[in-house]
Amino acid sequence: MQAIGSGVAIAEETPLALAAAMLAIVDRRHEFRALADQRIGLARRTHSPRTFMDKLFEIQKRVLPQAVVLDCHR
């Protein structure tokens, strides 16, 4: 989240921790919005269908190294 977006992480999954995180976001919303705006390009590339397929084929090549892997990008 820090590298490609903005927000607050909570260490414990309790209603009180969630409420505190929500209040922190409200208090710092302009800061979080500016960070999100700066990182939107990287976030879109990171979560794109192309990136997903590339990762999927990397895993497939490691698991099945002798298999013929079709390249869907051609």
Buried (B, 14 or more C-beta within 10 A) or exposed (E): EEEBBBEBEBEEEEEEBEEEBEEBBEEBEEEBEEBBEEBEEEBEEEEEEEEEEEEEBEEEEEEEEEEEEEEEEE
